[in-house]
């Protein structure tokens, strides 16, 4: 389709002079000044910011470039001129513009190709197509390619100024929206971090409370003093080695630490009896699993841990209590705990015997694999050297006591802060 090169230079000049007489450059400036004088401070700031906008005008007809530049400069805009696509791209690479006006068909370069290049690099930079091509399909194609608006030559000065102002206001709105979105995201991130920290603080408070409960149980059952902390440390180490997730380890750790909490409800004469328990007393003692479960299950953050408390005396072959559960029906945390509990029981002093070695504990755990213990847990346990268990026991019962019962952040083999 041949390009209509617009009006001859003389007719362009006459047209712009006539429109200039109709509007009057002086009256336009006066109107702008009056508008600024009555506008709110925010509006005046917005208008001033818009007036200082840099605009690139691309057209291969010098008189058209000059007339557009003159009109826009009278409005206070800073205008730079380019005679074709190559010169325009050089200008864009060297400077920043808030708006670009470009012809479509030029001797050097195609305006639509320039539009696509600009839109690809900066989709928020508005481009107005200024052309003499009177074809609606060309206008539609331009808009589809990302043009903000389409001006047909010749046009009124007021039409040019109004279109430019709308384009700049559109760009400013996009920038404000982007800034708002960024600020909103920062606020959300900040509040999310505050919530995370608050939840961590709350969780820490919970765990401090749990440790106090454990200490209270130790005071009631002096025979197993320190047992809860040791067995929790062993359970955490085993769970880590088995690849259990940190979130699940927290649940397992709480269940391990509170496994004997039900003994708070067992009569002292049974709990502290030095000799062998009668069958009736054994039945009462066995109630501590259910009693502990009933204590914890109503506390939301301990509901999952309560399941471990309830099942910690179950055996892999179904011979345990209170429900005679077998294999996978027993929560994995309880199966891990069972090995850790036996490890501590064998290697700790009791009134009726002295502590045995970790090697002896290892032999007993191997012997009971598949009956009392889950073979998969035993297999993982056997890969862990005795030195780790000795180190954990030292951390808990030694002079320094660096161990924190619910600290699972450290890698396997290191519990020091």
C-alpha positions in Angstrom: 0.0 0.0 0.0 1.6 3.3 -1.0 2.2 5.8 1.7 0.4 9.2 1.6 3.3 11.4 2.4 0.9 13.9 4.1 0.3 17.5 3.0 2.9 19.5 1.2 5.1 21.5 3.5 3.3 24.8 2.6 -0.1 23.3 3.5 1.3 21.7 6.7 2.6 25.1 7.7 -0.7 26.9 6.9 -2.7 24.2 8.7 -0.6 24.5 11.9 -0.7 28.3 11.7 -4.5 28.2 11.5 -4.8 25.9 14.4 -2.3 28.1 16.3 -4.6 31.1 15.7 -7.6 29.2 16.8 -6.0 28.1 20.1 -3.3 30.6 20.5 0.1 29.6 21.9 -0.1 32.4 24.4 -3.6 31.4 25.5 -2.5 27.8 25.9 0.4 28.8 28.1 -1.9 31.1 30.1 -4.5 28.3 30.5 -1.8 26.0 31.7 -0.5 28.6 34.2 -4.1 29.2 35.5 -4.6 25.4 35.8 -1.5 25.1 37.9 -2.5 28.0 40.1 -5.8 26.5 41.1 -4.7 22.8 41.2 -3.9 21.0 44.4 -0.2 20.6 45.4 -0.3 17.0 44.3 -1.9 17.9 40.9 0.7 20.7 40.4 3.5 18.3 41.2 2.0 15.8 38.8 1.7 18.4 36.0 5.2 19.7 36.6 6.6 16.2 36.4 4.7 15.5 33.2 5.9 18.8 31.7 9.6 17.7 32.2 9.0 14.5 30.3 11.5 13.6 27.5 9.8 12.8 24.2 11.5 11.3 21.1 9.9 12.3 17.8 10.8 10.0 14.8 9.9 11.2 11.3 11.8 11.4 8.0 10.1 14.7 7.1 12.0 17.5 8.7 9.2 20.0 8.7 6.9 17.5 10.4 9.5 16.8 13.1 10.1 20.5 13.7 6.4 21.4 14.0 5.7 18.6 16.4 8.7 19.5 18.4 7.8 23.2 18.5 4.3 22.4 19.8 5.5 20.0 22.5 8.3 22.3 23.6 5.8 25.1 24.1 4.0 22.7 26.5 7.2 22.4 28.5 8.3 19.0 27.2 11.9 18.1 26.3 12.0 16.9 22.8 14.6 15.0 20.8 14.4 14.4 17.1 15.3 11.4 14.9 15.0 11.1 11.2 14.6 7.2 11.1 14.7 3.9 12.9 18.5 3.6 13.3 18.9 7.1 14.7 15.9 6.5 17.0 17.5 3.3 18.4 20.8 5.1 19.0 18.9 7.8 20.9 17.0 5.2 23.0 20.3 3.4 23.8 21.9 6.7 25.0 19.0 8.3 26.7 15.8 7.7 28.6 12.4 8.8 27.2 8.9 8.8 28.7 7.2 8.8 25.3 8.0 8.1 21.6 6.1 9.4 18.6 7.1 7.7 15.3 6.0 7.7 11.7 5.3 4.3 10.1 6.8 4.4 6.7 10.1 6.2 6.5 13.0 6.2 4.1 15.2 4.7 6.8 13.5 2.0 8.8 10.0 0.9 9.4 8.0 2.4 12.2 6.2 -0.9 13.0 9.6 -2.6 13.4 10.7 0.2 15.6 7.5 -0.2 17.7 8.1 -3.9 18.2 11.7 -3.3 19.2 10.7 -0.7 21.7 7.8 -2.7 23.1 10.0 -5.8 23.4 12.7 -3.9 25.5 10.3 -1.7 27.5 6.6 -2.7 27.3 5.6 0.2 29.6 7.1 2.9 27.3 4.1 4.4 25.4 4.5 4.8 21.6 2.2 6.9 19.4 2.1 6.2 15.7 2.0 9.5 13.8 1.3 8.8 10.1 -0.5 9.8 7.0 -1.7 6.3 6.2 -5.5 6.4 6.3 -6.2 2.7 6.7 -8.0 1.3 9.7 -6.2 -2.1 9.4 -2.8 -0.4 9.8 -4.1 1.4 12.9 -5.4 -1.9 14.3 -2.1 -3.7 13.5 -0.2 -0.9 15.3 -2.3 -1.2 18.4 -1.9 -5.0 18.4 1.9 -4.6 18.3 1.8 -2.4 21.4 1.2 1.2 20.2 -0.6 3.3 22.7 -2.4 5.5 20.1 -2.5 6.4 16.5 -2.5 10.0 15.0 -3.4 10.8 11.4 -1.7 13.6 9.6 -2.7 16.4 9.5 -4.0 16.8 13.1 -4.9 19.6 15.3 -2.4 20.9 17.8 -4.9 20.3 20.6 -5.3 16.7 19.5 -1.6 16.1 19.6 -1.2 17.7 23.0 -4.1 15.8 24.5 -2.9 12.5 23.1 0.6 13.1 24.4 -0.8 14.0 27.9 -3.0 10.9 27.9 0.0 8.7 27.0 2.2 10.2 29.7 -0.6 9.8 32.3 -1.0 6.2 31.2 2.7 5.6 31.7 2.7 7.4 35.1 -0.3 5.2 36.2 1.6 2.0 35.2 4.7 3.2 37.1 2.6 4.0 40.2 0.9 0.6 39.9 4.3 -1.1 39.7 5.6 0.9 42.6 2.5 0.1 44.6 2.9 -3.6 43.8 6.5 -3.6 44.9 5.7 -1.8 48.1 2.9 -4.2 48.8 5.2 -7.2 48.2 7.7 -5.7 50.6 5.0 -5.1 53.2 3.8 -8.7 52.7 7.3 -10.1 53.0 8.0 -8.0 56.2 4.7 -9.1 57.8 5.3 -12.7 56.8 8.7 -12.5 58.4 7.2 -10.9 61.6 4.6 -13.7 61.7 7.2 -16.4 61.2 9.3 -14.9 64.0 6.3 -14.7 66.2 5.4 -18.3 65.5 9.0 -19.3 66.3 8.9 -17.4 69.5 5.6 -19.0 70.4 6.9 -22.4 69.5 10.0 -21.8 71.7 7.8 -20.8 74.6 5.8 -24.1 74.1 9.1 -26.1 74.2 10.3 -24.3 77.3 7.0 -25.2 78.9 7.5 -28.9 77.8 11.0 -29.0 79.3 9.5 -27.7 82.6 7.0 -30.6 82.5 9.8 -33.0 81.9 11.7 -31.6 84.8 8.6 -32.0 86.9 8.3 -35.7 85.9 12.0 -36.2 86.8 11.3 -34.9 90.3 8.4 -37.4 90.6 10.3 -40.3 89.2 13.9 -39.8 90.3 14.8 -43.3 89.1 14.8 -42.1 85.5 16.2 -38.6 86.0 17.5 -37.2 82.7 15.9 -40.1 80.7 13.5 -37.9 78.8 16.2 -35.6 77.5 18.5 -38.4 76.6 15.9 -40.5 74.8 14.8 -37.4 72.9 18.3 -36.7 71.7 18.7 -40.3 70.6 15.4 -40.2 68.8 16.3 -37.0 67.0 19.6 -38.5 65.8 17.9 -41.6 64.5 15.1 -39.7 62.8 17.6 -37.4 61.0 19.6 -40.5 59.9 16.4 -42.0 58.5 15.7 -38.8 56.4 12.6 -37.7 58.3 11.6 -34.1 57.5 12.5 -31.4 60.1 8.8 -30.6 60.6 8.0 -34.3 61.4 11.1 -34.5 63.6 9.8 -31.7 65.8 6.6 -33.7 66.3 8.6 -36.9 67.1 10.9 -35.1 69.5 8.0 -33.7 71.5 6.4 -37.2 71.6 9.6 -38.7 72.7 10.2 -36.1 75.4 6.7 -36.5 76.8 6.4 -40.2 76.4 6.1 -40.8 80.1 4.0 -37.7 81.0 1.1 -40.1 81.9 3.1 -41.3 84.9 2.2 -38.0 86.5 -1.2 -39.7 87.1 0.3 -43.0 88.5 0.2 -43.3 92.3 3.6 -42.7 93.9 3.5 -46.0 95.8 3.5 -47.8 92.5 5.8 -45.4 90.6 8.4 -45.5 93.3 8.1 -49.1 94.4 11.7 -50.5 94.7 10.7 -54.1 94.1 8.9 -56.0 91.4 5.3 -54.8 90.6 2.4 -57.2 91.0 0.2 -58.0 88.0 -2.4 -55.5 89.2 0.2 -52.8 89.7 1.6 -53.5 86.2 -1.8 -53.0 84.7 -2.1 -49.6 86.5 1.4 -48.7 85.3 0.5 -49.6 81.8 -2.3 -47.0 81.9 0.3 -44.2 81.6 0.2 -44.4 77.8 -3.5 -43.7 77.6 -3.4 -41.2 80.5 -0.6 -39.3 78.7 -2.5 -39.4 75.5 -5.6 -37.9 77.2 -3.5 -35.1 78.7 -1.9 -34.1 75.4 -4.5 -34.7 72.6 -6.6 -31.7 73.5 -3.6 -29.4 73.1 -3.5 -28.4 69.3 0.3 -28.3 68.9 0.7 -31.6 70.7 -2.1 -33.5 69.1 0.3 -35.4 66.7 2.9 -35.9 69.4 0.1 -37.4 71.6 -0.1 -40.3 69.1 3.5 -41.2 69.8 2.9 -41.0 73.6 -0.1 -43.4 73.2 1.9 -46.0 71.1 5.4 -45.8 72.5 5.1 -49.2 74.2 3.8 -51.0 71.1 6.0 -53.8 69.7 6.7 -54.3 66.0 5.4 -57.9 66.2 2.1 -56.8 67.9 3.0 -58.0 71.4 3.1 -54.5 73.0 0.5 -52.4 74.6 -2.0 -50.7 74.9 -3.5 -51.7 71.4 -1.3 -54.6 70.2 -0.5 -52.7 67.0 1.9 -54.3 64.5 4.5 -53.0 62.0 3.4 -50.0 59.9 0.3 -49.5 62.1 2.6 -48.1 64.7 3.5 -44.5 64.0 7.0 -44.2 62.6 8.0 -41.8 65.5 7.0 -44.5 68.0 9.0 -47.1 66.1 12.1 -44.9 66.2 11.5 -44.0 69.8 11.4 -47.7 70.8 15.0 -48.2 69.7 16.2 -45.0 71.4 14.3 -45.8 74.6 15.9 -49.2 74.9 19.4 -47.8 74.1 19.1 -45.4 77.0 17.5 -47.9 79.4 20.4 -50.4 78.9 23.1 -47.7 79.2 21.7 -46.0 82.3 22.0 -46.9 86.0 19.0 -48.4 87.7 18.5 -49.2 91.4 18.5 -52.9 90.6 21.6 -52.9 88.2 24.4 -50.7 86.9 24.5 -49.3 83.4 25.8 -51.6 80.6 27.9 -50.6 77.6 26.6 -49.2 74.3 28.0 -52.4 72.7 25.8 -54.4 75.0 22.8 -52.3 74.0 23.7 -52.8 70.3 23.6 -56.6 70.8 20.2 -56.5 72.5 18.7 -54.2 69.9 19.9 -56.6 67.1 18.5 -59.6 69.0 15.0 -57.9 69.2 14.9 -56.7 65.6 11.7 -57.8 64.0 10.0 -58.6 67.3 10.2 -55.5 69.5 11.8 -53.2 66.9 11.2 -52.2 63.3 14.1 -53.8 61.3 14.4 -50.7 59.1 15.0 -48.5 62.1 17.5 -51.0 63.5 19.4 -51.1 60.2 19.8 -47.3 60.4 20.8 -47.4 64.1 23.6 -49.9 63.3 25.1 -47.5 60.8 25.6 -44.9 63.6 28.8 -45.3 65.6 28.7 -45.6 69.4 30.7 -42.4 69.6 27.7 -40.4 68.6 25.6 -41.8 71.4 28.4 -41.2 73.9 28.7 -37.6 72.7 25.0 -36.9 73.0 24.9 -38.4 76.5 27.9 -36.3 77.5 26.2 -33.1 76.2 23.1 -33.8 78.3 24.5 -35.1 81.5 28.0 -33.5 81.5 29.2 -30.3 83.0 28.7 -28.1 80.0 25.2 -29.2 79.0 25.1 -27.5 75.6 22.2 -29.7 74.4 18.7 -28.1 73.9 16.0 -30.8 73.9 14.2 -29.5 70.8 17.1 -28.1 68.8 17.1 -30.1 65.5 18.9 -27.5 63.4 22.4 -29.1 63.7 23.5 -31.8 61.3 23.8 -35.4 62.5 26.7 -35.9 64.9 26.8 -32.3 66.1 24.5 -30.9 68.8 26.7 -28.1 70.0 25.4 -24.6 69.6 
